[in-house]
Amino acid sequence: MSGIPEPDEFRAAAQRWLTGVARPRAADGEWGSGSDSVAVFDNWTEEQEREHTARVQEWERTRYDHGWSAFNWPREYGGRGLPAYYEQLYRAEEAAFDLPHRPEIFPVTQALVAPAIGLWGTEEQKSRWLVPLLRTDELACQLFSETEAGSDLAAVRTKAVREGEDWVLTGHKVWTSGARVATWGVAVCRTDGDVRKHAGITVFLVRMDAPGVTVRPIRQMTGGTSFNEVYLDGVRVPDTDRLGPVGEGWRVTLSVLAAERLDSGGLGLDNADRALDLAANLPRPLTGAERQRTADLHIRTLVQRLMGLRVTAALVAGREPGAEASVGKLYATETMRRTSDLVSELLGPSLVADTGEWGTYAWTEHLLGAPGYSIAGGTDEIQRTILAERVLGLPKEPVR
């Protein structure tokens, strides 16, 4: 395909290509058949994570090599120069096929880190990193949060000290997804402690196998280890691996965070749909309160999908969605909470006793995992602050 195809033409071509390289997804069976997993975070061992990551990389390379990836990127990076919303058109078609689930590190690599390099990188950095990241030959994780710098990310304490042509990084990062399989880590570091906190930050790309990098899994209350803590102990990073100007790292970081929130608007919809199916198939009549919760959740899923279309419409019009990203992320986490509330009311004691009954005890995976997304990608409080200041025009919090 050449030029900019009409959306219907593009979707038809995507469907034809997918039909030739992948199996259609089997139609949903009767209620009570198939997997009843509703895990919010992937719960696997390091070996399982590496094996699954390799399968997804193989598929992503197939997409890239056949021109069905990197749609909005210039052709010099293997893209097609299409508007950004064509990625969403493609994903809608791909959802009908039996393909491996994409762990979080893939959208982080392709939709967060690669665009940040495209925006802030030198020409040499773009030539060096963009194709390997877009093709997923190399994967990247975020080395952002710290124990004292989560919601207030500008309070990072990880230090980067200049030594000749290198920087020496020392610090501790937490809540890093994909650190065990990542090639690179995007590290937010403090390079100047004598200026206000937002001004003394610089961003670096760190090889995750470099001497001094230690990755340790974090055991969550779900029992899984979806996140990791990363120790940087005198890690040497060449200045050529610095992303953006020295002291301008906060602006680089904001560009990544904006993309992350934009990518979060569809969170929780699959499990919300499953909860509605549970209500429809419950072997007893619903109480009045249960009917009200069910109707509320159904309405929320419709509104959330419409909000996603609003973001798409902004992209079609050539506008940055802006505050819609924070609204979408905030709304999605509330959908996940209300899914938990409905399921808890419907199942009661079945949630805490594993009797082997399909679609009951498995919901504990959702209840234990859902609170994590009110923190990940920017807490609910941070999203509300963004909306208060940038949409409602309320006074900003004082800079400390």
C-alpha positions as CSV (number, residue, x, y, z in Angstrom):
1,M,0.0,0.0,0.0
2,S,1.3,3.5,-0.8
3,G,0.0,6.9,0.1
4,I,-2.6,7.4,2.8
5,P,-5.4,4.8,2.3
6,E,-8.9,5.4,3.4
7,P,-9.6,3.9,6.8
8,D,-12.0,1.2,5.5
9,E,-9.4,0.3,2.8
10,F,-6.7,0.1,5.4
11,R,-8.7,-2.1,7.7
12,A,-9.6,-4.4,4.8
13,A,-6.0,-4.8,3.8
14,A,-5.0,-5.4,7.4
15,Q,-7.6,-8.1,7.7
16,R,-6.4,-9.8,4.4
17,W,-2.7,-9.8,5.6
18,L,-3.6,-11.1,9.1
19,T,-5.7,-13.9,7.6
20,G,-2.6,-15.0,5.7
21,V,-0.2,-15.1,8.6
22,A,-2.3,-15.8,11.7
23,R,-5.3,-17.9,12.9
24,P,-8.6,-16.3,13.6
25,R,-9.4,-16.2,17.3
26,A,-11.9,-19.0,18.2
27,A,-15.3,-17.7,19.0
28,D,-16.2,-17.5,22.7
29,G,-17.6,-20.7,24.0
30,E,-20.5,-21.1,26.4
31,W,-20.2,-19.4,29.7
32,G,-18.0,-21.6,32.0
33,S,-15.6,-22.8,29.3
34,G,-12.0,-21.9,28.6
35,S,-9.7,-19.9,30.8
36,D,-11.3,-17.9,33.7
37,S,-8.1,-15.9,34.4
38,V,-8.7,-12.2,34.9
39,A,-5.2,-11.3,36.2
40,V,-4.5,-7.6,35.9
41,F,-0.7,-8.2,35.9
42,D,1.2,-11.1,34.3
43,N,2.2,-13.6,36.9
44,W,5.1,-15.7,35.6
45,T,8.6,-16.8,36.4
46,E,11.6,-15.3,34.7
47,E,11.9,-18.2,32.4
48,Q,8.2,-17.9,31.4
49,E,8.6,-14.2,30.9
50,R,11.7,-14.7,28.6
51,E,9.9,-17.4,26.6
52,H,6.8,-15.4,26.1
53,T,8.7,-12.2,25.3
54,A,10.6,-14.1,22.6
55,R,7.3,-15.2,21.0
56,V,6.0,-11.7,21.0
57,Q,9.2,-10.4,19.5
58,E,8.9,-12.8,16.7
59,W,5.5,-11.6,15.8
60,E,6.4,-7.9,16.1
61,R,9.3,-8.5,13.7
62,T,7.0,-10.1,11.3
63,R,4.7,-7.1,11.4
64,Y,7.5,-4.7,11.0
65,D,9.1,-6.5,8.1
66,H,5.8,-6.7,6.2
67,G,4.9,-3.0,6.7
68,W,2.2,-3.5,9.4
69,S,4.0,-1.7,12.2
70,A,5.3,1.7,13.0
71,F,2.5,3.2,11.0
72,N,3.0,6.9,11.9
73,W,6.8,6.8,11.6
74,P,8.8,8.1,8.6
75,R,9.7,5.5,6.0
76,E,13.4,5.9,6.9
77,Y,12.6,4.1,10.1
78,G,10.5,1.4,8.5
79,G,7.2,3.3,8.9
80,R,4.5,4.4,6.5
81,G,4.0,8.0,7.4
82,L,0.3,7.5,8.3
83,P,-1.7,9.4,10.9
84,A,-1.3,8.1,14.4
85,Y,-4.8,6.7,14.7
86,Y,-4.0,4.1,12.0
87,E,-2.3,2.1,14.8
88,Q,-5.7,1.9,16.5
89,L,-7.4,0.8,13.3
90,Y,-4.9,-2.0,12.9
91,R,-5.3,-3.1,16.6
92,A,-9.0,-3.4,16.1
93,E,-8.5,-5.9,13.3
94,E,-5.6,-7.7,15.1
95,A,-7.9,-8.4,18.1
96,A,-9.8,-10.9,16.0
97,F,-6.8,-13.2,15.6
98,D,-5.1,-15.7,17.9
99,L,-1.8,-13.9,18.7
100,P,0.4,-13.8,21.8
101,H,-0.6,-11.2,24.5
102,R,1.7,-8.2,24.4
103,P,3.3,-7.6,27.8
104,E,3.7,-4.0,29.0
105,I,7.4,-3.8,27.9
106,F,6.3,-3.8,24.2
107,P,4.1,-0.6,24.3
108,V,6.7,0.9,26.6
109,T,9.4,0.2,23.9
110,Q,7.4,1.1,20.8
111,A,4.9,3.8,22.0
112,L,6.9,5.5,24.8
113,V,10.6,5.2,24.5
114,A,11.0,5.2,20.7
115,P,8.9,8.4,20.4
116,A,11.0,10.1,23.1
117,I,14.1,9.3,21.2
118,G,12.5,10.5,18.0
119,L,11.7,13.8,19.8
120,W,14.8,14.3,21.8
121,G,17.5,12.2,20.3
122,T,20.4,13.3,18.1
123,E,20.5,12.0,14.5
124,E,23.1,9.5,15.6
125,Q,20.9,8.3,18.4
126,K,17.9,8.0,16.1
127,S,19.9,6.0,13.6
128,R,21.3,3.8,16.3
129,W,18.1,3.0,18.3
130,L,14.8,3.6,16.5
131,V,14.7,0.7,14.1
132,P,15.9,-1.9,16.8
133,L,13.2,-0.5,19.2
134,L,10.4,-0.3,16.7
135,R,11.2,-3.8,15.4
136,T,11.7,-5.0,19.0
137,D,15.1,-6.4,18.4
138,E,15.9,-4.4,21.5
139,L,13.5,-3.7,24.3
140,A,13.4,-0.8,26.8
141,C,12.0,-0.3,30.3
142,Q,11.5,2.8,32.4
143,L,13.8,3.5,35.3
144,F,11.7,6.2,36.7
145,S,10.1,5.6,40.2
146,E,12.1,5.5,43.4
147,T,11.0,4.8,47.0
148,E,10.9,8.5,47.7
149,A,10.0,9.6,44.2
150,G,6.9,7.9,42.8
151,S,4.0,10.4,42.4
152,D,6.5,13.2,42.8
153,L,8.9,11.9,40.2
154,A,10.9,15.2,40.1
155,A,12.2,14.2,43.6
156,V,14.5,11.5,42.2
157,R,17.7,10.9,44.1
158,T,19.5,8.6,41.7
159,K,22.7,10.6,40.9
160,A,24.6,10.9,37.7
161,V,28.1,12.4,38.0
162,R,30.2,13.4,35.0
163,E,33.6,11.8,34.7
164,G,35.3,12.7,31.4
165,E,33.2,11.4,28.5
166,D,31.1,9.2,30.9
167,W,28.5,9.6,33.6
168,V,28.5,7.4,36.7
169,L,25.0,6.5,37.9
170,T,24.3,5.5,41.4
171,G,20.8,4.9,42.9
172,H,17.8,2.6,43.3
173,K,14.7,2.3,41.1
174,V,11.5,0.5,41.9
175,W,8.3,-0.8,40.1
176,T,10.0,-1.4,36.8
177,S,8.1,-3.7,34.4
178,G,10.1,-5.8,32.1
179,A,13.5,-5.1,33.6
180,R,14.5,-8.8,33.4
181,V,14.1,-8.9,29.6
182,A,15.0,-5.3,28.7
183,T,18.1,-4.4,26.7
184,W,17.9,-0.7,27.7
185,G,16.6,1.2,30.7
186,V,15.5,4.9,30.4
187,A,16.9,6.3,33.6
188,V,15.8,9.6,35.2
189,C,18.7,11.0,37.2
190,R,19.7,14.0,39.2
191,T,22.7,15.8,37.8
192,D,22.5,19.0,39.8
193,G,21.4,19.2,43.4
194,D,21.8,22.9,43.7
195,V,18.9,24.0,41.6
196,R,15.1,23.5,42.0
197,K,14.3,19.9,41.6
198,H,12.7,20.0,38.1
199,A,15.7,21.8,36.7
200,G,18.4,19.4,37.9
201,I,17.3,16.3,36.0
202,T,18.9,14.5,33.0
203,V,17.8,11.3,31.2
204,F,20.1,8.5,30.1
205,L,19.8,5.2,28.2
206,V,21.4,2.5,30.3
207,R,22.3,-1.0,29.1
208,M,20.6,-3.4,31.5
209,D,23.5,-5.8,31.3
210,A,26.1,-3.2,32.2
211,P,28.4,-3.8,35.1
212,G,26.8,-2.4,38.3
213,V,23.1,-3.0,37.2
214,T,21.3,-5.5,39.4
215,V,17.6,-6.5,38.8
216,R,15.6,-8.1,41.6
217,P,11.9,-9.1,41.3
218,I,9.3,-7.6,43.7
219,R,6.8,-10.1,45.0
220,Q,3.4,-8.6,44.9
221,M,0.3,-9.5,47.0
222,T,-1.0,-11.3,44.0
223,G,1.9,-13.8,44.4
224,G,3.4,-12.7,41.0
225,T,6.6,-10.7,40.2
226,S,5.4,-8.4,37.5
227,F,7.6,-5.6,38.8
228,N,11.3,-5.3,39.7
229,E,13.7,-3.1,41.6
230,V,16.8,-2.0,39.9
231,Y,20.1,-1.1,41.6
232,L,22.6,1.1,39.8
233,D,25.9,0.8,41.6
234,G,28.5,3.0,39.8
235,V,27.2,2.3,36.4
236,R,29.2,4.0,33.7
237,V,27.2,5.5,30.8
238,P,28.8,7.3,27.9
239,D,27.6,10.8,27.3
240,T,26.5,9.7,23.8
241,D,23.8,7.7,25.6
242,R,22.4,10.9,27.3
243,L,18.9,11.7,25.9
244,G,18.2,15.4,25.6
245,P,20.2,18.3,27.1
246,V,21.8,18.2,30.5
247,G,19.3,19.6,33.0
248,E,16.4,19.2,30.6
249,G,15.4,15.7,31.7
250,W,12.1,16.8,33.2
251,R,10.8,17.8,29.8
252,V,12.0,14.5,28.3
253,T,10.3,12.7,31.2
254,L,7.0,14.6,30.6
255,S,6.9,13.5,27.0
256,V,7.2,9.9,28.0
257,L,4.5,10.2,30.8
258,A,2.1,11.9,28.4
259,A,2.3,9.0,26.0
260,E,1.9,6.5,28.9
261,R,-1.3,8.1,30.0
262,L,-2.6,8.3,26.5
263,D,-2.0,4.5,26.2
264,S,-3.9,3.8,29.5
265,G,-7.4,4.8,28.5
266,G,-8.5,1.2,27.5
267,L,-7.4,-0.4,30.8
268,G,-9.9,-2.6,32.5
269,L,-12.5,-2.9,29.8
270,D,-11.9,-6.7,29.2
271,N,-12.4,-7.5,32.8
272,A,-15.4,-5.2,33.1
273,D,-17.0,-7.0,30.2
274,R,-16.3,-10.3,32.0
275,A,-17.9,-9.0,35.2
276,L,-21.1,-8.1,33.2
277,D,-21.1,-11.6,31.7
278,L,-20.8,-13.0,35.3
279,A,-23.9,-10.9,36.3
280,A,-25.8,-12.2,33.3
281,N,-25.0,-15.9,34.0
282,L,-25.3,-15.9,37.8
283,P,-27.5,-18.8,38.9
284,R,-29.8,-16.6,40.9
285,P,-31.8,-13.4,40.4
286,L,-29.9,-10.2,41.0
287,T,-30.8,-8.0,44.0
288,G,-31.8,-4.4,43.4
289,A,-28.4,-3.2,44.5
290,E,-26.7,-5.7,42.2
291,R,-28.8,-4.6,39.3
292,Q,-27.8,-1.0,40.0
293,R,-24.1,-1.8,40.1
294,T,-24.3,-3.9,37.0
295,A,-26.1,-1.1,35.1
296,D,-23.5,1.4,36.4
297,L,-20.6,-0.7,35.2
298,H,-22.2,-1.3,31.8
299,I,-22.7,2.5,31.3
300,R,-19.1,3.1,32.4
301,T,-17.8,0.7,29.7
302,L,-19.8,2.6,27.0
303,V,-18.5,6.0,28.2
304,Q,-14.9,4.7,28.4
305,R,-15.0,3.5,24.9
306,L,-16.5,6.8,23.7
307,M,-13.7,8.6,25.5
308,G,-11.3,6.4,23.5
309,L,-13.0,7.5,20.3
310,R,-12.6,11.1,21.4
311,V,-8.9,10.6,21.7
312,T,-8.9,9.0,18.3
313,A,-10.8,12.0,16.9
314,A,-8.2,14.4,18.3
315,L,-5.5,12.4,16.5
316,V,-7.5,12.4,13.3
317,A,-7.8,16.1,13.5
318,G,-4.0,16.4,14.0
319,R,-4.3,17.6,17.6
320,E,-2.5,16.3,20.7
321,P,-5.2,14.9,23.0
322,G,-3.9,16.8,26.0
323,A,-6.0,16.5,29.1
324,E,-8.0,13.6,27.6
325,A,-5.1,11.4,28.5
326,S,-5.4,12.1,32.2
327,V,-9.2,11.9,32.1
328,G,-9.0,8.5,30.3
329,K,-6.5,7.1,32.7
330,L,-8.4,8.3,35.8
331,Y,-11.7,6.9,34.4
332,A,-10.1,3.5,33.6
333,T,-8.8,3.0,37.1
334,E,-12.2,3.8,38.5
335,T,-13.8,1.3,36.1
336,M,-11.4,-1.3,37.5
337,R,-12.4,-0.4,41.1
338,R,-16.1,-0.7,40.2
339,T,-15.5,-4.0,38.6
340,S,-14.1,-5.2,41.8
341,D,-17.1,-3.8,43.8
342,L,-19.6,-5.6,41.5
343,V,-17.8,-8.9,41.5
344,S,-17.4,-8.8,45.3
345,E,-21.1,-8.3,45.7
346,L,-22.0,-11.0,43.2
347,L,-19.7,-13.7,44.5
348,G,-19.4,-13.0,48.2
349,P,-17.7,-15.9,50.0
350,S,-16.8,-17.6,46.7
351,L,-14.0,-15.1,46.3
352,V,-12.1,-16.3,49.3
353,A,-12.6,-20.1,49.1
354,D,-11.4,-21.9,46.0
355,T,-14.0,-24.6,45.4
356,G,-12.8,-25.2,41.8
357,E,-15.9,-23.6,40.4
358,W,-15.2,-21.8,37.1
359,G,-15.2,-18.0,37.2
360,T,-15.4,-17.5,40.9
361,Y,-12.1,-17.6,43.0
362,A,-10.2,-16.6,39.9
363,W,-11.5,-13.1,40.4
364,T,-9.2,-12.6,43.3
365,E,-6.5,-11.9,40.7
366,H,-8.4,-8.9,39.6
367,L,-9.3,-7.7,43.1
368,L,-5.6,-7.9,44.3
369,G,-4.2,-6.5,41.0
370,A,-6.6,-3.6,40.2
371,P,-5.3,-1.2,43.0
372,G,-1.9,-1.2,41.3
373,Y,-3.2,0.8,38.4
374,S,-4.4,3.6,40.6
375,I,-0.6,4.1,41.2
376,A,1.1,2.9,38.0
377,G,1.4,5.5,35.3
378,G,0.7,8.4,37.6
379,T,-1.6,8.1,40.7
380,D,-5.2,9.2,40.7
381,E,-4.2,12.2,42.7
382,I,-1.6,13.2,40.1
383,Q,-4.2,12.9,37.3
384,R,-6.7,15.1,39.3
385,T,-4.0,17.7,39.9
386,I,-3.2,17.8,36.1
387,L,-6.9,18.3,35.3
388,A,-7.4,20.9,38.1
389,E,-4.4,23.0,36.9
390,R,-4.5,22.5,33.1
391,V,-8.3,22.2,32.5
392,L,-10.0,24.0,35.3
393,G,-7.3,26.7,35.7
394,L,-7.0,26.2,39.5
395,P,-3.9,27.6,41.2
396,K,-0.8,25.4,40.9
397,E,0.8,23.7,43.8
398,P,3.8,25.7,45.1
399,V,7.1,24.4,43.8
400,R,9.2,23.1,46.7
